[in-house]
Amino acid sequence: MTTFITSQVENRRPLNDPFEPYFKGFLDVGKPEIGHRLYYECSGNPEGIPVLVSHGGPGGGVADYYRQYFDKNIWRVIMFDQRGAGKSTPFADLRDNTTWDTVADMEKIRETLKIDKWALFGGSWGSCISITYAETHPTRTLGLVLRGIFTLRRSELEWFYQTGSGGVENCFPDAMEKLCEPIPAVERGDIMGAYYRRLTGSDEGEKLRCARAWSMFEMSTSKLFVDPKYIARGEDDKFALAFARIETHYFVHGGFFKYDGQLIKEATILEEHSIPGIVVQGRYDMVCPMKSAYELKQNWPSSELIVVPDGGHSCTEKGTISELCNATDKMAKLITGV
């Protein structure tokens, strides 16, 4: 039987105090003719435990408050914007932009910073790419702190994006209706494919309309209590365009994995290498339902699964904030033995 811990709703801690990077830079990756340049930064303790923070999406970009899940005296926090996202250039570019390119980029950052081993931290797509990296490079991985497990299985994608799938539209029929509006009825049997065609098409007006609709759909379903300010993030054209284009690119290509369900099946690699893991999962996560975290733990039994009883998908909900901050403190002790 798979066991997990239900977090308490009392005495929740806030984010740690903000702190600024001591280094910011760009790293050239991939083919010179495409010119991908990744933004990356380092903050916290330069002599601390190195941890790589991977953002969601794909295409979301990092946010300054991500640093605040860590004790700045203990951790050396490394964050980066993946290809086409955030401050990385070229903006929203899909060329040579795959899961495996991102894993290679993570390795290049590690080698550039002369880090032997590091921990990984990420939520949603950030959990997906962190798991992918750890399963590919287990000897370089100290541990993982993850949130809102997403493994890019077809069933996970259809649950969230496909009308008629019996998924999220049962709880958010209003949001699904808005997602479907830009797509003719004849194409709604494949919402992701329909959006991808428009987001990679030549009609700039249609591209922006679809980018906003796609992004606002995820923002409207990410919290247990719908937050209009959070939804408004999807109205930012630059964010929405990168977010929607890169997400649909990955989703219609099955995440570029060897086979559907690869990450959960190969999580046994994490167990075989005794890699510690702490997973924080919102019980009412509509974007990345708890089932994936539950199944991941079955193949990685030594990991710890913490369920936030009043949590949705967002990493900014109070219970999730508290558990992620607790998790990074605990992971530091697991890694150092102190």
JOKA-V345795 format. One line per field, one symbol per residue. ss: DSSP state (~ for helix, > for strand, _ for the rest). phi: phi as a letter, one per 20 degrees, with the letter a starting at -180 (. if undefined). A space follows every 10 residues. Layout:
# JOKA-V345795
ss: ???
phi: ???
This chain:
# JOKA-V345795
ss: ____>>____ __________ >>>>>>>>>_ _____>>>>> >>>>____>> >>>>______ ___~~~~~~_ ____>>>>>> ________>_ ________~~ ~~~~~~~~~~ ~~_____>>> >>>>~~~~~~ ~~~~~~_~~~ >>>>>>>>>_ ___~~~~~~~ ~______~~~ __~~~~~~~~ ~___~~~~~~ ~~~~~~~~~_ ___~~~~~~~ ~~~~~~~~~~ ~______~~~ ~~~~~_~~~~ ~~~~~~~~~~ ~~_~~~____ _~~~~__~~~ ~~___>>>>> >>_______~ ~~~~~~~~~_ ___>>>>>__ _______~~~ ~~~~~~~~~~ ~~~~~~__
phi: .fdbdefeee lfeegfffbd febcaccfcm fgfenfcefb bcbnegdeff cdedeepfof necgfgfffc ffedddedcb efgndlefcf fledflccgf ffgffffffg ffelefcbec cacmgfffff fgfffecffd dercdcblfc dmfgffffge ddfnemdfff ecffffffff gfdggfdffb fffffgfffd edefffgfff ffffffffff dedfdgdgff ffgfefgfff ffgfffgfgf ffdmmmffbf ngfffefgff ffelefbcdd cfgdfefcgf gffffgffec fffddddefc ddefedfgff gfffffffff fgfffemd
